[in-house]
Amino acid sequence: MKVFCGLGRLLTLVFCCVVLANQLVPFVHPLHLLVNVAGVLLLAIHLLEVLLCNASLKGRPHPWRDRGRVLLFGVFHLQTIPAPAAPEASHA
């Protein structure tokens, strides 16, 4: 699972670099539009992930750093955050 998350992070970072390179030097006609649309969709999905997981990130030692990593890597960073401990049920 760690290999999958690491590879996912690497591919996400490479894709972000491709989107930034497309902004500096646009690719050929149909490709630059598709890369821009895919980049905007990925950013929208990662913003949605930050909004939906904001409550679980508040208790972390560095919540803003985690929000930035979720914004960059998305679910690949969320999978590395440990789940909060479930409260024990009281038996009457």
N, CA, C and O atoms as a printed pandas DataFrame, in Angstrom:
     atom_number atom_name residue_name chain_id  residue_number  x_coord  y_coord  z_coord
0              1         N          MET        A               1    0.815   -1.190    0.000
1              2        CA          MET        A               1    0.000    0.000    0.000
2              3         C          MET        A               1    0.867    1.266    0.000
3              4         O          MET        A               1    0.501    2.271   -0.609
4              5         N          LYS        A               2    2.015    1.213    0.684
5              6        CA          LYS        A               2    2.900    2.374    0.705
6              7         C          LYS        A               2    3.455    2.665   -0.679
7              8         O          LYS        A               2    3.654    3.824   -1.042
8              9         N          VAL        A               3    3.704    1.615   -1.453
9             10        CA          VAL        A               3    4.216    1.803   -2.812
10            11         C          VAL        A               3    3.148    2.481   -3.669
11            12         O          VAL        A               3    3.457    3.364   -4.469
12            13         N          PHE        A               4    1.902    2.068   -3.501
13            14        CA          PHE        A               4    0.794    2.653   -4.250
14            15         C          PHE        A               4    0.638    4.136   -3.915
15            16         O          PHE        A               4    0.478    4.961   -4.815
16            17         N          CYS        A               5    0.683    4.476   -2.631
17            18        CA          CYS        A               5    0.562    5.878   -2.213
18            19         C          CYS        A               5    1.747    6.706   -2.704
19            20         O          CYS        A               5    1.571    7.838   -3.156
20            21         N          GLY        A               6    2.940    6.151   -2.618
21            22        CA          GLY        A               6    4.119    6.866   -3.093
22            23         C          GLY        A               6    4.084    7.105   -4.588
23            24         O          GLY        A               6    4.429    8.190   -5.056
24            25         N          LEU        A               7    3.670    6.097   -5.339
25            26        CA          LEU        A               7    3.563    6.239   -6.785
26            27         C          LEU        A               7    2.463    7.238   -7.151
27            28         O          LEU        A               7    2.619    8.031   -8.079
28            29         N          GLY        A               8    1.359    7.191   -6.417
29            30        CA          GLY        A               8    0.271    8.143   -6.651
30            31         C          GLY        A               8    0.708    9.571   -6.384
31            32         O          GLY        A               8    0.374   10.479   -7.145
32            33         N          ARG        A               9    1.455    9.774   -5.305
33            34        CA          ARG        A               9    1.968   11.112   -4.999
34            35         C          ARG        A               9    2.913   11.592   -6.091
35            36         O          ARG        A               9    2.853   12.747   -6.513
36            37         N          LEU        A              10    3.777   10.707   -6.540
37            38        CA          LEU        A              10    4.733   11.070   -7.585
38            39         C          LEU        A              10    4.010   11.439   -8.880
39            40         O          LEU        A              10    4.338   12.447   -9.505
40            41         N          LEU        A              11    3.041   10.640   -9.280
41            42        CA          LEU        A              11    2.304   10.927  -10.515
42            43         C          LEU        A              11    1.478   12.203  -10.396
43            44         O          LEU        A              11    1.349   12.946  -11.370
44            45         N          THR        A              12    0.918   12.468   -9.215
45            46        CA          THR        A              12    0.171   13.707   -9.007
46            47         C          THR        A              12    1.091   14.908   -9.109
47            48         O          THR        A              12    0.735   15.921   -9.710
48            49         N          LEU        A              13    2.277   14.796   -8.522
49            50        CA          LEU        A              13    3.246   15.882   -8.596
50            51         C          LEU        A              13    3.715   16.113  -10.032
51            52         O          LEU        A              13    3.876   17.258  -10.453
52            53         N          VAL        A              14    3.935   15.038  -10.781
53            54        CA          VAL        A              14    4.340   15.167  -12.183
54            55         C          VAL        A              14    3.230   15.837  -12.994
55            56         O          VAL        A              14    3.502   16.683  -13.846
56            57         N          PHE        A              15    1.972   15.455  -12.723
57            58        CA          PHE        A              15    0.868   16.069  -13.446
58            59         C          PHE        A              15    0.754   17.566  -13.132
59            60         O          PHE        A              15    0.474   18.369  -14.022
60            61         N          CYS        A              16    0.972   17.933  -11.873
61            62        CA          CYS        A              16    0.951   19.361  -11.505
62            63         C          CYS        A              16    2.061   20.115  -12.237
63            64         O          CYS        A              16    1.861   21.253  -12.661
64            65         N          CYS        A              17    3.215   19.494  -12.386
65            66        CA          CYS        A              17    4.312   20.119  -13.134
66            67         C          CYS        A              17    3.959   20.261  -14.611
67            68         O          CYS        A              17    4.327   21.250  -15.246
68            69         N          VAL        A              18    3.249   19.281  -15.158
69            70        CA          VAL        A              18    2.818   19.355  -16.559
70            71         C          VAL        A              18    1.826   20.498  -16.737
71            72         O          VAL        A              18    1.898   21.226  -17.727
72            73         N          VAL        A              19    0.901   20.665  -15.795
73            74        CA          VAL        A              19   -0.075   21.757  -15.880
74            75         C          VAL        A              19    0.636   23.102  -15.787
75            76         O          VAL        A              19    0.302   24.024  -16.531
76            77         N          LEU        A              20    1.608   23.232  -14.890
77            78        CA          LEU        A              20    2.352   24.482  -14.783
78            79         C          LEU        A              20    3.189   24.755  -16.032
79            80         O          LEU        A              20    3.282   25.897  -16.481
80            81         N          ALA        A              21    3.792   23.716  -16.589
81            82        CA          ALA        A              21    4.559   23.881  -17.828
82            83         C          ALA        A              21    3.647   24.296  -18.976
83            84         O          ALA        A              21    4.047   25.068  -19.847
84            85         N          ASN        A              22    2.426   23.783  -18.973
85            86        CA          ASN        A              22    1.453   24.156  -19.998
86            87         C          ASN        A              22    1.074   25.631  -19.873
87            88         O          ASN        A              22    0.761   26.269  -20.878
88            89         N          GLN        A              23    1.096   26.171  -18.682
89            90        CA          GLN        A              23    0.796   27.593  -18.504
90            91         C          GLN        A              23    1.929   28.467  -19.019
91            92         O          GLN        A              23    1.687   29.551  -19.549
92            93         N          LEU        A              24    3.155   28.007  -18.867
93            94        CA          LEU        A              24    4.310   28.788  -19.327
94            95         C          LEU        A              24    4.491   28.715  -20.837
95            96         O          LEU        A              24    4.663   29.735  -21.504
96            97         N          VAL        A              25    4.451   27.498  -21.364
97            98        CA          VAL        A              25    4.596   27.274  -22.805
98            99         C          VAL        A              25    3.444   26.377  -23.230
99           100         O          VAL        A              25    3.504   25.163  -23.035
100          101         N          PRO        A              26    2.391   26.957  -23.811
101          102        CA          PRO        A              26    1.215   26.138  -24.160
102          103         C          PRO        A              26    1.565   25.021  -25.150
103          104         O          PRO        A              26    2.358   25.194  -26.076
104          105         N          PHE        A              27    0.937   23.874  -24.910
105          106        CA          PHE        A              27    1.117   22.736  -25.806
106          107         C          PHE        A              27    0.349   23.001  -27.104
107          108         O          PHE        A              27   -0.239   24.068  -27.276
108          109         N          VAL        A              28    0.358   22.024  -28.014
109          110        CA          VAL        A              28   -0.354   22.170  -29.282
110          111         C          VAL        A              28   -1.847   22.353  -29.020
111          112         O          VAL        A              28   -2.329   22.076  -27.921
112          113         N          HIS        A              29   -2.575   22.822  -30.036
113          114        CA          HIS        A              29   -3.941   23.319  -29.868
114          115         C          HIS        A              29   -4.898   22.450  -29.051
115          116         O          HIS        A              29   -5.344   22.915  -28.002
116          117         N          PRO        A              30   -5.237   21.252  -29.441
117          118        CA          PRO        A              30   -6.263   20.592  -28.609
118          119         C          PRO        A              30   -5.726   20.108  -27.260
119          120         O          PRO        A              30   -6.491   19.958  -26.308
120          121         N          LEU        A              31   -4.429   19.864  -27.174
121          122        CA          LEU        A              31   -3.867   19.293  -25.956
122          123         C          LEU        A              31   -3.820   20.303  -24.816
123          124         O          LEU        A              31   -4.074   19.937  -23.668
124          125         N          HIS        A              32   -3.503   21.564  -25.101
125          126        CA          HIS        A              32   -3.382   22.525  -24.010
126          127         C          HIS        A              32   -4.729   22.782  -23.338
127          128         O          HIS        A              32   -4.775   23.028  -22.132
128          129         N          LEU        A              33   -5.810   22.731  -24.087
129          130        CA          LEU        A              33   -7.132   22.901  -23.478
130          131         C          LEU        A              33   -7.488   21.720  -22.579
131          132         O          LEU        A              33   -8.043   21.899  -21.496
132          133         N          LEU        A              34   -7.164   20.519  -23.035
133          134        CA          LEU        A              34   -7.464   19.328  -22.238
134          135         C          LEU        A              34   -6.655   19.287  -20.952
135          136         O          LEU        A              34   -7.172   18.897  -19.905
136          137         N          VAL        A              35   -5.397   19.682  -21.020
137          138        CA          VAL        A              35   -4.559   19.706  -19.823
138          139         C          VAL        A              35   -5.076   20.744  -18.842
139          140         O          VAL        A              35   -5.097   20.498  -17.636
140          141         N          ASN        A              36   -5.496   21.909  -19.344
141          142        CA          ASN        A              36   -6.045   22.933  -18.461
142          143         C          ASN        A              36   -7.335   22.470  -17.788
143          144         O          ASN        A              36   -7.524   22.687  -16.592
144          145         N          VAL        A              37   -8.219   21.835  -18.551
145          146        CA          VAL        A              37   -9.478   21.349  -17.983
146          147         C          VAL        A              37   -9.208   20.271  -16.941
147          148         O          VAL        A              37   -9.817   20.274  -15.871
148          149         N          ALA        A              38   -8.305   19.355  -17.245
149          150        CA          ALA        A              38   -7.981   18.298  -16.284
150          151         C          ALA        A              38   -7.347   18.883  -15.027
151          152         O          ALA        A              38   -7.625   18.412  -13.925
152          153         N          GLY        A              39   -6.508   19.892  -15.171
153          154        CA          GLY        A              39   -5.895   20.543  -14.016
154          155         C          GLY        A              39   -6.921   21.242  -13.143
155          156         O          GLY        A              39   -6.850   21.160  -11.917
156          157         N          VAL        A              40   -7.878   21.932  -13.761
157          158        CA          VAL        A              40   -8.925   22.605  -12.994
158          159         C          VAL        A              40   -9.813   21.585  -12.285
159          160         O          VAL        A              40  -10.194   21.793  -11.132
160          161         N          LEU        A              41  -10.143   20.495  -12.957
161          162        CA          LEU        A              41  -10.962   19.448  -12.323
162          163         C          LEU        A              41  -10.226   18.817  -11.137
163          164         O          LEU        A              41  -10.831   18.566  -10.094
164          165         N          LEU        A              42   -8.946   18.567  -11.291
165          166        CA          LEU        A              42   -8.168   17.995  -10.188
166          167         C          LEU        A              42   -8.094   18.956   -9.017
167          168         O          LEU        A              42   -8.208   18.541   -7.864
168          169         N          LEU        A              43   -7.906   20.229   -9.299
169          170        CA          LEU        A              43   -7.887   21.231   -8.238
170          171         C          LEU        A              43   -9.233   21.314   -7.535
171          172         O          LEU        A              43   -9.280   21.445   -6.312
172          173         N          ALA        A              44  -10.326   21.240   -8.281
173          174        CA          ALA        A              44  -11.660   21.277   -7.677
174          175         C          ALA        A              44  -11.893   20.056   -6.786
175          176         O          ALA        A              44  -12.465   20.183   -5.703
176          177         N          ILE        A              45  -11.464   18.899   -7.223
177          178        CA          ILE        A              45  -11.618   17.683   -6.421
178          179         C          ILE        A              45  -10.800   17.781   -5.139
179          180         O          ILE        A              45  -11.278   17.400   -4.070
180          181         N          HIS        A              46   -9.583   18.282   -5.232
181          182        CA          HIS        A              46   -8.736   18.406   -4.047
182          183         C          HIS        A              46   -9.270   19.472   -3.093
183          184         O          HIS        A              46   -9.156   19.314   -1.877
184          185         N          LEU        A              47   -9.849   20.551   -3.613
185          186        CA          LEU        A              47  -10.490   21.535   -2.741
186          187         C          LEU        A              47  -11.681   20.927   -2.016
187          188         O          LEU        A              47  -11.899   21.203   -0.836
188          189         N          LEU        A              48  -12.447   20.106   -2.712
189          190        CA          LEU        A              48  -13.581   19.419   -2.093
190          191         C          LEU        A              48  -13.102   18.468   -1.002
191          192         O          LEU        A              48  -13.734   18.370    0.049
192          193         N          GLU        A              49  -11.998   17.770   -1.236
193          194        CA          GLU        A              49  -11.430   16.888   -0.215
194          195         C          GLU        A              49  -11.001   17.669    1.018
195          196         O          GLU        A              49  -11.209   17.215    2.143
196          197         N          VAL        A              50  -10.401   18.848    0.816
197          198        CA          VAL        A              50   -9.986   19.679    1.951
198          199         C          VAL        A              50  -11.209   20.116    2.740
199          200         O          VAL        A              50  -11.198   20.083    3.970
200          201         N          LEU        A              51  -12.262   20.526    2.045
201          202        CA          LEU        A              51  -13.471   20.968    2.741
202          203         C          LEU        A              51  -14.146   19.834    3.498
203          204         O          LEU        A              51  -14.612   20.028    4.621
204          205         N          LEU        A              52  -14.203   18.661    2.897
205          206        CA          LEU        A              52  -14.872   17.538    3.540
206          207         C          LEU        A              52  -14.071   16.962    4.704
207          208         O          LEU        A              52  -14.660   16.432    5.646
208          209         N          CYS        A              53  -12.765   17.052    4.661
209          210        CA          CYS        A              53  -11.916   16.482    5.705
210          211         C          CYS        A              53  -11.368   17.541    6.657
211          212         O          CYS        A              53  -10.454   17.259    7.433
212          213         N          ASN        A              54  -11.906   18.737    6.609
213          214        CA          ASN        A              54  -11.397   19.826    7.431
214          215         C          ASN        A              54  -11.532   19.517    8.923
215          216         O          ASN        A              54  -10.632   19.839    9.699
216          217         N          ALA        A              55  -12.629   18.904    9.331
217          218        CA          ALA        A              55  -12.843   18.607   10.753
218          219         C          ALA        A              55  -11.802   17.621   11.275
219          220         O          ALA        A              55  -11.327   17.767   12.401
220          221         N          SER        A              56  -11.447   16.636   10.484
221          222        CA          SER        A              56  -10.460   15.658   10.943
222          223         C          SER        A              56   -9.041   16.230   10.922
223          224         O          SER        A              56   -8.156   15.705   11.597
224          225         N          LEU        A              57   -8.818   17.286   10.165
225          226        CA          LEU        A              57   -7.491   17.885   10.104
226          227         C          LEU        A              57   -7.259   18.898   11.220
227          228         O          LEU        A              57   -6.113   19.256   11.494
228          229         N          LYS        A              58   -8.325   19.367   11.867
229          230        CA          LYS        A              58   -8.182   20.388   12.907
230          231         C          LYS        A              58   -7.401   19.890   14.114
231          232         O          LYS        A              58   -6.689   20.677   14.739
232          233         N          GLY        A              59   -7.507   18.635   14.459
233          234        CA          GLY        A              59   -6.825   18.094   15.626
234          235         C          GLY        A              59   -5.378   17.700   15.379
235          236         O          GLY        A              59   -4.702   17.242   16.300
236          237         N          ARG        A              60   -4.901   17.866   14.186
237          238        CA          ARG        A              60   -3.531   17.478   13.837
238          239         C          ARG        A              60   -2.539   18.519   14.350
239          240         O          ARG        A              60   -2.917   19.668   14.576
240          241         N          PRO        A              61   -1.263   18.131   14.539
241          242        CA          PRO        A              61   -0.257   19.086   15.024
242          243         C          PRO        A              61   -0.033   20.266   14.072
243          244         O          PRO        A              61    0.156   21.393   14.529
244          245         N          HIS        A              62   -0.052   20.027   12.768
245          246        CA          HIS        A              62    0.156   21.085   11.770
246          247         C          HIS        A              62   -0.979   21.011   10.744
247          248         O          HIS        A              62   -0.783   20.487    9.647
248          249         N          PRO        A              63   -2.161   21.527   11.088
249          250        CA          PRO        A              63   -3.310   21.356   10.177
250          251         C          PRO        A              63   -3.145   22.078    8.845
251          252         O          PRO        A              63   -3.629   21.585    7.826
252          253         N          TRP        A              64   -2.478   23.229    8.819
253          254        CA          TRP        A              64   -2.333   23.948    7.549
254          255         C          TRP        A              64   -1.376   23.225    6.610
255          256         O          TRP        A              64   -1.559   23.245    5.392
256          257         N          ARG        A              65   -0.371   22.596    7.166
257          258        CA          ARG        A              65    0.532   21.812    6.324
258          259         C          ARG        A              65   -0.210   20.609    5.744
259          260         O          ARG        A              65   -0.020   20.254    4.580
260          261         N          ASP        A              66   -1.056   19.986    6.566
261          262        CA          ASP        A              66   -1.847   18.864    6.069
262          263         C          ASP        A              66   -2.842   19.314    4.998
263          264         O          ASP        A              66   -3.050   18.611    4.009
264          265         N          ARG        A              67   -3.451   20.477    5.192
265          266        CA          ARG        A              67   -4.373   20.991    4.173
266          267         C          ARG        A              67   -3.641   21.254    2.857
267          268         O          ARG        A              67   -4.169   20.972    1.782
268          269         N          GLY        A              68   -2.445   21.786    2.942
269          270        CA          GLY        A              68   -1.655   22.012    1.727
270          271         C          GLY        A              68   -1.292   20.720    1.030
271          272         O          GLY        A              68   -1.324   20.631   -0.197
272          273         N          ARG        A              69   -0.947   19.720    1.823
273          274        CA          ARG        A              69   -0.605   18.430    1.212
274          275         C          ARG        A              69   -1.829   17.756    0.608
275          276         O          ARG        A              69   -1.728   17.111   -0.436
276          277         N          VAL        A              70   -2.989   17.900    1.254
277          278        CA          VAL        A              70   -4.216   17.359    0.664
278          279         C          VAL        A              70   -4.536   18.110   -0.615
279          280         O          VAL        A              70   -4.986   17.508   -1.590
280          281         N          LEU        A              71   -4.310   19.421   -0.627
281          282        CA          LEU        A              71   -4.554   20.206   -1.824
282          283         C          LEU        A              71   -3.631   19.775   -2.966
283          284         O          LEU        A              71   -4.033   19.804   -4.129
284          285         N          LEU        A              72   -2.412   19.379   -2.646
285          286        CA          LEU        A              72   -1.466   18.958   -3.677
286          287         C          LEU        A              72   -1.627   17.486   -4.046
287          288         O          LEU        A              72   -1.678   17.142   -5.227
288          289         N          PHE        A              73   -1.709   16.614   -3.031
289          290        CA          PHE        A              73   -1.706   15.169   -3.289
290          291         C          PHE        A              73   -3.079   14.515   -3.184
291          292         O          PHE        A              73   -3.260   13.392   -3.656
292          293         N          GLY        A              74   -4.043   15.188   -2.579
293          294        CA          GLY        A              74   -5.394   14.641   -2.483
294          295         C          GLY        A              74   -5.480   13.437   -1.570
295          296         O          GLY        A              74   -4.947   13.434   -0.461
296          297         N          VAL        A              75   -6.155   12.426   -2.053
297          298        CA          VAL        A              75   -6.430   11.239   -1.249
298          299         C          VAL        A              75   -5.155   10.484   -0.879
299          300         O          VAL        A              75   -5.150    9.725    0.091
300          301         N          PHE        A              76   -4.092   10.677   -1.626
301          302        CA          PHE        A              76   -2.847    9.979   -1.307
302          303         C          PHE        A              76   -2.241   10.487   -0.002
303          304         O          PHE        A              76   -1.533    9.744    0.677
304          305         N          HIS        A              77   -2.507   11.739    0.357
305          306        CA          HIS        A              77   -2.075   12.217    1.677
306          307         C          HIS        A              77   -3.095   11.838    2.743
307          308         O          HIS        A              77   -2.714   11.540    3.875
308          309         N          LEU        A              78   -4.368   11.842    2.411
309          310        CA          LEU        A              78   -5.394   11.491    3.395
310          311         C          LEU        A              78   -5.239   10.058    3.890
311          312         O          LEU        A              78   -5.576    9.760    5.036
312          313         N          GLN        A              79   -4.739    9.178    3.050
313          314        CA          GLN        A              79   -4.559    7.788    3.455
314          315         C          GLN        A              79   -3.432    7.626    4.461
315          316         O          GLN        A              79   -3.385    6.617    5.164
316          317         N          THR        A              80   -2.533    8.580    4.548
317          318        CA          THR        A              80   -1.432    8.473    5.497
318          319         C          THR        A              80   -1.793    9.031    6.872
319          320         O          THR        A              80   -1.053    8.825    7.834
320          321         N          ILE        A              81   -2.927    9.739    6.975
321          322        CA          ILE        A              81   -3.355   10.291    8.256
322          323         C          ILE        A              81   -4.046    9.190    9.041
323          324         O          ILE        A              81   -4.986    8.573    8.538
324          325         N          PRO        A              82   -3.594    8.929   10.279
325          326        CA          PRO        A              82   -4.242    7.874   11.062
326          327         C          PRO        A              82   -5.672    8.254   11.441
327          328         O          PRO        A              82   -5.975    9.422   11.688
328          329         N          ALA        A              83   -6.534    7.257   11.482
329          330        CA          ALA        A              83   -7.929    7.479   11.845
330          331         C          ALA        A              83   -8.026    7.835   13.336
331          332         O          ALA        A              83   -7.260    7.301   14.139
332          333         N          PRO        A              84   -8.936    8.713   13.714
333          334        CA          PRO        A              84   -9.084    9.032   15.132
334          335         C          PRO        A              84   -9.591    7.822   15.903
335          336         O          PRO        A              84  -10.351    7.006   15.381
336          337         N          ALA        A              85   -9.163    7.724   17.137
337          338        CA          ALA        A              85   -9.575    6.590   17.968
338          339         C          ALA        A              85  -11.060    6.697   18.260
339          340         O          ALA        A              85  -11.561    7.765   18.611
340          341         N          ALA        A              86  -11.744    5.602   18.114
341          342        CA          ALA        A              86  -13.178    5.579   18.403
342          343         C          ALA        A              86  -13.391    5.563   19.906
343          344         O          ALA        A              86  -12.689    4.846   20.619
344          345         N          PRO        A              87  -14.353    6.345   20.405
345          346        CA          PRO        A              87  -14.616    6.337   21.854
346          347         C          PRO        A              87  -15.204    4.997   22.269
347          348         O          PRO        A              87  -15.989    4.385   21.544
348          349         N          GLU        A              88  -14.807    4.566   23.441
349          350        CA          GLU        A              88  -15.306    3.287   23.934
350          351         C          GLU        A              88  -16.750    3.409   24.358
351          352         O          GLU        A              88  -17.156    4.409   24.950
352          353         N          ALA        A              89  -17.513    2.395   24.054
353          354        CA          ALA        A              89  -18.935    2.398   24.426
354          355         C          ALA        A              89  -19.062    2.062   25.905
355          356         O          ALA        A              89  -18.405    1.150   26.405
356          357         N          SER        A              90  -19.905    2.803   26.591
357          358        CA          SER        A              90  -20.113    2.522   28.018
358          359         C          SER        A              90  -21.237    1.491   28.141
359          360         O          SER        A              90  -22.304    1.621   27.539
360          361         N          HIS        A              91  -20.958    0.476   28.932
361          362        CA          HIS        A              91  -21.942   -0.591   29.129
362          363         C          HIS        A              91  -22.650   -0.317   30.447
363          364         O          HIS        A              91  -22.019   -0.179   31.494
364          365         N          ALA        A              92  -23.956   -0.242   30.373
365          366        CA          ALA        A              92  -24.737    0.063   31.583
366          367         C          ALA        A              92  -25.081   -1.152   32.359
367          368         O          ALA        A              92  -25.733   -1.058   33.399
